[in-house]
Amino acid sequence: ESAWVRCDDCFKWRRIPASVVGSIDESSRWICMNNSDKRFADCSKSQEMSNEEINAELGI
């Protein structure tokens, strides 16, 4: 299962394992380099899906 988190530097949405979400503190920064999926662990990489596609996946 996966979840989405937004990079605090580039504001792109990145898919992460749902099990990791609990370890992200609201007051701390999360950036692309923290992503365990190295294909998307850099702000220069494109977002995996469009915002609209992500919203549709999440049902919002």
C-alpha positions, 0 to 999 in steps of 0.5 A, spaced: 500 500 500 502 506 498 501 514 500 502 520 497 507 526 500 509 533 497 516 535 497 517 541 501 522 544 496 519 543 489 512 541 491 511 535 487 507 529 490 511 523 491 508 516 492 511 512 498 510 506 502 504 507 507 508 504 512 513 510 512 507 515 513 507 515 520 514 516 521 513 523 518 513 528 523 508 534 521 513 539 523 519 536 519 521 537 512 520 532 507 524 532 501 524 528 494 531 526 497 528 522 502 524 518 497 526 510 498 524 510 490 530 512 487 527 514 480 523 519 484 528 521 489 530 528 486 526 534 485 529 535 478 525 528 476 517 529 474 512 527 478 509 520 477 502 522 475 498 529 474 495 532 480 488 530 477 490 523 476 493 522 484 486 526 486 482 520 482 486 515 485 485 517 492 477 519 490 478 526 491 
